[in-house]
Amino acid sequence: MSHGANPRNGSPGLFTSSPGAAKNTDPSRHAQFYSDLVPGMIPVALLGSAVYLVSQGMRLLQASLSHEKYLEQAEARVKELEVEIETLMHAQAHGQDASSGAHSDPSNGICPLA
């Protein structure tokens, strides 16, 4: 297939341009639309990106603080249990009834059996 003029209908070929295309120096409507739109959208895009990054940073900070709080609570609970173990071992070493101390304190989380 040749890319020149079509002999059947007299139309120009694929690579020929119309005579008015070379003279038209005005930007197309699409080019004008985007050249008006894009400069105004740059601050919006920057602001949106900044807000997104700050929100992600805040979410990361919240997760970090939540994890830190969980670790502090877990360490406090471990210390409570260590103190309870020491108390029970001390009571057992001295021959006292270790279970009586556990049943008398309802706040220790141990449910006494009947």
Contacts in CASP RR format, 6 or more apart in sequence:
PFRMAT RR
TARGET T0000
AUTHOR 0000-0000-0000
METHOD contacts of the structure
MODEL  1
MSHGANPRNGSPGLFTSSPGAAKNTDPSRHAQFYSDLVPGMIPVALLGSA
VYLVSQGMRLLQASLSHEKYLEQAEARVKELEVEIETLMHAQAHGQDASS
GAHSDPSNGICPLA
3 13 0 8 1.000
3 14 0 8 1.000
3 15 0 8 1.000
4 12 0 8 1.000
4 13 0 8 1.000
4 14 0 8 1.000
4 15 0 8 1.000
4 16 0 8 1.000
5 11 0 8 1.000
5 12 0 8 1.000
5 13 0 8 1.000
5 16 0 8 1.000
6 12 0 8 1.000
6 13 0 8 1.000
12 18 0 8 1.000
27 35 0 8 1.000
84 108 0 8 1.000
88 98 0 8 1.000
88 102 0 8 1.000
91 97 0 8 1.000
91 98 0 8 1.000
91 101 0 8 1.000
92 98 0 8 1.000
102 108 0 8 1.000
102 110 0 8 1.000
102 112 0 8 1.000
103 110 0 8 1.000
103 112 0 8 1.000
END
